[in-house]
C-alpha cells in the first residue's frame, strides 16, 4: 500500500482511497478506543467518529505520521465520550450476542491453538487487565494504552496528546505502578514473571 498516494487521493476527494486507509487502520483505532473506554459499542462509535472527523479534515493534514494523526483523533473522540459519561453516568452492561446471550470473551481470544482451559484463563486475564485499566484516571489510562498496548514511543505519544515527553513518562510510570498494584488481586491469573516475589499460583 502506497500510503502517501492514498492520502493525496483522499485529499482530492477520492472516497475509495480513504476507505483503503480506513481498512488499514481500523483495527488499531478500535483496539485503542476499546482499551480506553472499556466497552465495544462505545469503542466502535469512537472509531467511526474518528474516521468521519479524519475524512472531513484530511485536506488540512500536512504530513508526518498518519498513524499518529489518526490516533490523536480517536483519542480525542474517546475523551469526548468520557466527558459525556461524567455528565450522564450510566450503568455498564455486559455485551450481548445477536441471540441475547452474554458475550463470554472478546473474539480475538478465540485462538484455535489454545486448549479450553487456556482460553478460559486468557479470558479471565483479559478481564482483569481491562478492570485495572478502567480503574486508572483517564490521562494515565490513555498513556498506558498508547505506550504499553500499542507500542508507541514517548515522543509519538507526546505528539498525539500534545504534552511534554516528561509528562508522558511521569504518567506512564504512575499508571504502571497502579496497574501492578491492581493486578496483584488477580495474581493467580498472571504469568510468573508478573507476580510479586514470593507469590505462587494458588
MODELLER restraints for C-alpha pairs under 7 A, 6 or more apart:
rsr = mdl.restraints
at = mdl.atoms
rsr.add(forms.Gaussian(group=physical.xy_distance, feature=features.Distance(at['CA:6:A'], at['CA:17:A']), mean=5.14, stdev=0.5))
rsr.add(forms.Gaussian(group=physical.xy_distance, feature=features.Distance(at['CA:6:A'], at['CA:18:A']), mean=6.80, stdev=0.5))
rsr.add(forms.Gaussian(group=physical.xy_distance, feature=features.Distance(at['CA:9:A'], at['CA:17:A']), mean=6.11, stdev=0.5))
rsr.add(forms.Gaussian(group=physical.xy_distance, feature=features.Distance(at['CA:10:A'], at['CA:17:A']), mean=5.43, stdev=0.5))
rsr.add(forms.Gaussian(group=physical.xy_distance, feature=features.Distance(at['CA:10:A'], at['CA:18:A']), mean=5.09, stdev=0.5))
rsr.add(forms.Gaussian(group=physical.xy_distance, feature=features.Distance(at['CA:11:A'], at['CA:58:A']), mean=5.79, stdev=0.5))
rsr.add(forms.Gaussian(group=physical.xy_distance, feature=features.Distance(at['CA:11:A'], at['CA:59:A']), mean=5.01, stdev=0.5))
rsr.add(forms.Gaussian(group=physical.xy_distance, feature=features.Distance(at['CA:29:A'], at['CA:47:A']), mean=6.01, stdev=0.5))
rsr.add(forms.Gaussian(group=physical.xy_distance, feature=features.Distance(at['CA:29:A'], at['CA:71:A']), mean=6.54, stdev=0.5))
rsr.add(forms.Gaussian(group=physical.xy_distance, feature=features.Distance(at['CA:29:A'], at['CA:74:A']), mean=6.55, stdev=0.5))
rsr.add(forms.Gaussian(group=physical.xy_distance, feature=features.Distance(at['CA:30:A'], at['CA:43:A']), mean=5.94, stdev=0.5))
rsr.add(forms.Gaussian(group=physical.xy_distance, feature=features.Distance(at['CA:30:A'], at['CA:44:A']), mean=6.23, stdev=0.5))
rsr.add(forms.Gaussian(group=physical.xy_distance, feature=features.Distance(at['CA:30:A'], at['CA:47:A']), mean=5.58, stdev=0.5))
rsr.add(forms.Gaussian(group=physical.xy_distance, feature=features.Distance(at['CA:32:A'], at['CA:145:A']), mean=6.66, stdev=0.5))
rsr.add(forms.Gaussian(group=physical.xy_distance, feature=features.Distance(at['CA:33:A'], at['CA:43:A']), mean=4.80, stdev=0.5))
rsr.add(forms.Gaussian(group=physical.xy_distance, feature=features.Distance(at['CA:33:A'], at['CA:46:A']), mean=6.71, stdev=0.5))
rsr.add(forms.Gaussian(group=physical.xy_distance, feature=features.Distance(at['CA:33:A'], at['CA:47:A']), mean=6.87, stdev=0.5))
rsr.add(forms.Gaussian(group=physical.xy_distance, feature=features.Distance(at['CA:33:A'], at['CA:74:A']), mean=6.89, stdev=0.5))
rsr.add(forms.Gaussian(group=physical.xy_distance, feature=features.Distance(at['CA:33:A'], at['CA:78:A']), mean=6.38, stdev=0.5))
rsr.add(forms.Gaussian(group=physical.xy_distance, feature=features.Distance(at['CA:34:A'], at['CA:40:A']), mean=5.89, stdev=0.5))
rsr.add(forms.Gaussian(group=physical.xy_distance, feature=features.Distance(at['CA:34:A'], at['CA:43:A']), mean=4.81, stdev=0.5))
rsr.add(forms.Gaussian(group=physical.xy_distance, feature=features.Distance(at['CA:35:A'], at['CA:130:A']), mean=6.93, stdev=0.5))
rsr.add(forms.Gaussian(group=physical.xy_distance, feature=features.Distance(at['CA:35:A'], at['CA:145:A']), mean=6.50, stdev=0.5))
rsr.add(forms.Gaussian(group=physical.xy_distance, feature=features.Distance(at['CA:36:A'], at['CA:141:A']), mean=6.37, stdev=0.5))
rsr.add(forms.Gaussian(group=physical.xy_distance, feature=features.Distance(at['CA:36:A'], at['CA:142:A']), mean=5.94, stdev=0.5))
rsr.add(forms.Gaussian(group=physical.xy_distance, feature=features.Distance(at['CA:36:A'], at['CA:145:A']), mean=6.93, stdev=0.5))
rsr.add(forms.Gaussian(group=physical.xy_distance, feature=features.Distance(at['CA:37:A'], at['CA:43:A']), mean=6.34, stdev=0.5))
rsr.add(forms.Gaussian(group=physical.xy_distance, feature=features.Distance(at['CA:37:A'], at['CA:78:A']), mean=6.73, stdev=0.5))
rsr.add(forms.Gaussian(group=physical.xy_distance, feature=features.Distance(at['CA:38:A'], at['CA:130:A']), mean=6.68, stdev=0.5))
rsr.add(forms.Gaussian(group=physical.xy_distance, feature=features.Distance(at['CA:38:A'], at['CA:134:A']), mean=6.70, stdev=0.5))
rsr.add(forms.Gaussian(group=physical.xy_distance, feature=features.Distance(at['CA:46:A'], at['CA:74:A']), mean=6.39, stdev=0.5))
rsr.add(forms.Gaussian(group=physical.xy_distance, feature=features.Distance(at['CA:46:A'], at['CA:77:A']), mean=5.43, stdev=0.5))
rsr.add(forms.Gaussian(group=physical.xy_distance, feature=features.Distance(at['CA:46:A'], at['CA:78:A']), mean=5.99, stdev=0.5))
rsr.add(forms.Gaussian(group=physical.xy_distance, feature=features.Distance(at['CA:47:A'], at['CA:74:A']), mean=6.11, stdev=0.5))
rsr.add(forms.Gaussian(group=physical.xy_distance, feature=features.Distance(at['CA:49:A'], at['CA:77:A']), mean=6.88, stdev=0.5))
rsr.add(forms.Gaussian(group=physical.xy_distance, feature=features.Distance(at['CA:50:A'], at['CA:73:A']), mean=5.51, stdev=0.5))
rsr.add(forms.Gaussian(group=physical.xy_distance, feature=features.Distance(at['CA:50:A'], at['CA:74:A']), mean=4.88, stdev=0.5))
rsr.add(forms.Gaussian(group=physical.xy_distance, feature=features.Distance(at['CA:50:A'], at['CA:77:A']), mean=6.30, stdev=0.5))
rsr.add(forms.Gaussian(group=physical.xy_distance, feature=features.Distance(at['CA:68:A'], at['CA:156:A']), mean=6.76, stdev=0.5))
rsr.add(forms.Gaussian(group=physical.xy_distance, feature=features.Distance(at['CA:68:A'], at['CA:160:A']), mean=6.06, stdev=0.5))
rsr.add(forms.Gaussian(group=physical.xy_distance, feature=features.Distance(at['CA:71:A'], at['CA:160:A']), mean=6.78, stdev=0.5))
rsr.add(forms.Gaussian(group=physical.xy_distance, feature=features.Distance(at['CA:72:A'], at['CA:160:A']), mean=4.67, stdev=0.5))
rsr.add(forms.Gaussian(group=physical.xy_distance, feature=features.Distance(at['CA:72:A'], at['CA:161:A']), mean=6.62, stdev=0.5))
rsr.add(forms.Gaussian(group=physical.xy_distance, feature=features.Distance(at['CA:94:A'], at['CA:102:A']), mean=6.32, stdev=0.5))
rsr.add(forms.Gaussian(group=physical.xy_distance, feature=features.Distance(at['CA:95:A'], at['CA:102:A']), mean=6.01, stdev=0.5))
rsr.add(forms.Gaussian(group=physical.xy_distance, feature=features.Distance(at['CA:95:A'], at['CA:103:A']), mean=5.63, stdev=0.5))
rsr.add(forms.Gaussian(group=physical.xy_distance, feature=features.Distance(at['CA:96:A'], at['CA:102:A']), mean=4.52, stdev=0.5))
rsr.add(forms.Gaussian(group=physical.xy_distance, feature=features.Distance(at['CA:96:A'], at['CA:103:A']), mean=5.34, stdev=0.5))
rsr.add(forms.Gaussian(group=physical.xy_distance, feature=features.Distance(at['CA:97:A'], at['CA:103:A']), mean=6.10, stdev=0.5))
rsr.add(forms.Gaussian(group=physical.xy_distance, feature=features.Distance(at['CA:105:A'], at['CA:123:A']), mean=5.64, stdev=0.5))
rsr.add(forms.Gaussian(group=physical.xy_distance, feature=features.Distance(at['CA:109:A'], at['CA:119:A']), mean=6.90, stdev=0.5))
rsr.add(forms.Gaussian(group=physical.xy_distance, feature=features.Distance(at['CA:109:A'], at['CA:122:A']), mean=6.94, stdev=0.5))
rsr.add(forms.Gaussian(group=physical.xy_distance, feature=features.Distance(at['CA:109:A'], at['CA:123:A']), mean=6.73, stdev=0.5))
rsr.add(forms.Gaussian(group=physical.xy_distance, feature=features.Distance(at['CA:110:A'], at['CA:119:A']), mean=6.96, stdev=0.5))
rsr.add(forms.Gaussian(group=physical.xy_distance, feature=features.Distance(at['CA:121:A'], at['CA:189:A']), mean=6.76, stdev=0.5))
rsr.add(forms.Gaussian(group=physical.xy_distance, feature=features.Distance(at['CA:125:A'], at['CA:189:A']), mean=5.84, stdev=0.5))
rsr.add(forms.Gaussian(group=physical.xy_distance, feature=features.Distance(at['CA:128:A'], at['CA:186:A']), mean=6.79, stdev=0.5))
rsr.add(forms.Gaussian(group=physical.xy_distance, feature=features.Distance(at['CA:132:A'], at['CA:179:A']), mean=5.90, stdev=0.5))
rsr.add(forms.Gaussian(group=physical.xy_distance, feature=features.Distance(at['CA:132:A'], at['CA:182:A']), mean=5.85, stdev=0.5))
rsr.add(forms.Gaussian(group=physical.xy_distance, feature=features.Distance(at['CA:132:A'], at['CA:183:A']), mean=6.74, stdev=0.5))
rsr.add(forms.Gaussian(group=physical.xy_distance, feature=features.Distance(at['CA:133:A'], at['CA:141:A']), mean=5.94, stdev=0.5))
rsr.add(forms.Gaussian(group=physical.xy_distance, feature=features.Distance(at['CA:133:A'], at['CA:179:A']), mean=6.99, stdev=0.5))
rsr.add(forms.Gaussian(group=physical.xy_distance, feature=features.Distance(at['CA:136:A'], at['CA:175:A']), mean=6.93, stdev=0.5))
rsr.add(forms.Gaussian(group=physical.xy_distance, feature=features.Distance(at['CA:140:A'], at['CA:171:A']), mean=5.42, stdev=0.5))
rsr.add(forms.Gaussian(group=physical.xy_distance, feature=features.Distance(at['CA:140:A'], at['CA:172:A']), mean=6.37, stdev=0.5))
rsr.add(forms.Gaussian(group=physical.xy_distance, feature=features.Distance(at['CA:140:A'], at['CA:175:A']), mean=5.28, stdev=0.5))
rsr.add(forms.Gaussian(group=physical.xy_distance, feature=features.Distance(at['CA:141:A'], at['CA:175:A']), mean=6.81, stdev=0.5))
rsr.add(forms.Gaussian(group=physical.xy_distance, feature=features.Distance(at['CA:143:A'], at['CA:168:A']), mean=6.73, stdev=0.5))
rsr.add(forms.Gaussian(group=physical.xy_distance, feature=features.Distance(at['CA:143:A'], at['CA:171:A']), mean=6.89, stdev=0.5))
rsr.add(forms.Gaussian(group=physical.xy_distance, feature=features.Distance(at['CA:143:A'], at['CA:172:A']), mean=5.96, stdev=0.5))
rsr.add(forms.Gaussian(group=physical.xy_distance, feature=features.Distance(at['CA:144:A'], at['CA:172:A']), mean=5.77, stdev=0.5))
rsr.add(forms.Gaussian(group=physical.xy_distance, feature=features.Distance(at['CA:144:A'], at['CA:175:A']), mean=6.44, stdev=0.5))
rsr.add(forms.Gaussian(group=physical.xy_distance, feature=features.Distance(at['CA:146:A'], at['CA:152:A']), mean=5.86, stdev=0.5))
rsr.add(forms.Gaussian(group=physical.xy_distance, feature=features.Distance(at['CA:146:A'], at['CA:157:A']), mean=6.68, stdev=0.5))
rsr.add(forms.Gaussian(group=physical.xy_distance, feature=features.Distance(at['CA:147:A'], at['CA:153:A']), mean=6.36, stdev=0.5))
rsr.add(forms.Gaussian(group=physical.xy_distance, feature=features.Distance(at['CA:154:A'], at['CA:165:A']), mean=6.03, stdev=0.5))
rsr.add(forms.Gaussian(group=physical.xy_distance, feature=features.Distance(at['CA:154:A'], at['CA:168:A']), mean=6.51, stdev=0.5))
rsr.add(forms.Gaussian(group=physical.xy_distance, feature=features.Distance(at['CA:154:A'], at['CA:169:A']), mean=6.99, stdev=0.5))
rsr.add(forms.Gaussian(group=physical.xy_distance, feature=features.Distance(at['CA:155:A'], at['CA:165:A']), mean=6.04, stdev=0.5))
rsr.add(forms.Gaussian(group=physical.xy_distance, feature=features.Distance(at['CA:158:A'], at['CA:164:A']), mean=5.74, stdev=0.5))
rsr.add(forms.Gaussian(group=physical.xy_distance, feature=features.Distance(at['CA:158:A'], at['CA:165:A']), mean=5.36, stdev=0.5))
rsr.add(forms.Gaussian(group=physical.xy_distance, feature=features.Distance(at['CA:158:A'], at['CA:168:A']), mean=6.29, stdev=0.5))
rsr.add(forms.Gaussian(group=physical.xy_distance, feature=features.Distance(at['CA:187:A'], at['CA:195:A']), mean=6.05, stdev=0.5))
rsr.add(forms.Gaussian(group=physical.xy_distance, feature=features.Distance(at['CA:188:A'], at['CA:201:A']), mean=4.94, stdev=0.5))
rsr.add(forms.Gaussian(group=physical.xy_distance, feature=features.Distance(at['CA:188:A'], at['CA:202:A']), mean=6.02, stdev=0.5))
